[in-house]
Amino acid sequence: MEKKRIYLSSPTMNGLEQDYIQEAFDTNWVAPLGPNVNEFEREMAAYVGVSYGSALISGTAAIHLALKAVGIKRGDVVFCSSLTFAATCNPIMYEGGIPVFIDCEEDSWNMDPKALEKAFAKYKDVKAVIVVNLYGTPAKLDEILSICNAHKVPLIEDAAESLGATYGGKQTGSFGRFGIFSFNGNKIITTSGGGMLVSEDKAMIDKARFWATQAREKELHYEHKEIGYNYRMSNIVAGIGRGQLKSLDEFKERKKWIYNRYKEALGDIKDISMNPIPEGCEPNYWLSCITIDDNSKVKPLDILMALEKENIEARPIWKPMHLQPVYKDCDFISMVEDPLGVSGKIFNKGVCLPSDIKNTEEDMERIIEIVRRLFESR
């Protein structure tokens, strides 16, 4: 008999979603836009502590529109975290921009402010900075924002993985000119697919909504003066998001329990380190990750294969963007001499452990036993 599948991070429904979906069906608001979209934008903005939000089909779309909003044109340089998923930087290419990747620091796995300063010393004409809050842990957002402000360059905060996390008591996604969120199926809350662009700039959020609805002018006929996109969220999807948002704080606590359970159970294995939590922030603990000492006889692939053999999903750390073939010609700024950078070393020795909200104590024991057995047998 096949053992129960344990997922990395799958959707967790609370039942409230169905109420909003049913209301959409009952009122025939199943097409894009509608009351759920309007309310989801309002409720998300209120939770994050910003004034305005635009609900979109993905976090990628939100980054794309944020880059358009700050005026990225062909040939413009954009600084971007290297240790991230490709969706963070691909929209730079959509607009013909030039990504320059910034290495991370060891104590947060996020953009290194010193490397960012070094990048600004090298590039004098920079149009935007995209900072990522990796795996739900905030970057040093005050330092990074201060550097951007000193150079008069807008900050776009990729909070796709960090909804609900705080830095200095302030919600992630609220620090930059724009914040972006993702509601993909594996995120802490989901709409099955979807994203949100947030900002204090009402005019720019309105403009983003305009672009996201094919840039249709307010005419009786179909009039277009700009290129637009089919990026708006549907009323059905937004209903799922409204229901999910009500469980966000509960989900955060469960994710934190999972992280602490791993930390406690694996803490005596000298070759294992958990993903770091810097002072002054409260992550949402989206994914619990470990790194393995370079000299360990157990390698990340050993853990991945051992877990998969037992029908348990785990994944490598994101492969940094400066090491991706598609971005091989892009510049990479680091405070270390090694071309891998700090981010490349983390990738080489890291594993994302199953962090599903539905993990039971029995599930956790099963995962932990497999990992411990590997180290105890070598």
Secondary structure, DSSP 8 states (H G I E B T S, - for coil): -----B-SS-----STHHHHHHHHHHTT--SBBSHHHHHHHHHHHHHHT-SEEEEES-HHHHHHHHHHHTT--TT-EEEEESSS-GGGTHHHHHTT-EEEEE-B-TTTSSB-HHHHHHHHHH-S-EEEEEEE-GGG----HHHHHHHHHHTT--EEEE-TT-TT-EETTEETTSSSSEEEEE-BTTSSS--BS-EEEEES-HHHHHHHHHHHBTTB-SSSS--BSS---B-B-BHHHHHHHHHHHTTHHHHHHHHHHHHHHHHHHHTT-TTEEE----TTEE----S-EEEE-TT-SS-HHHHHHHHHHTTB--EE----GGGSGGGTTS-EE-SSSSTTHHHHHHHHHEEE----TT--HHHHHHHHHHHHHHHHT-
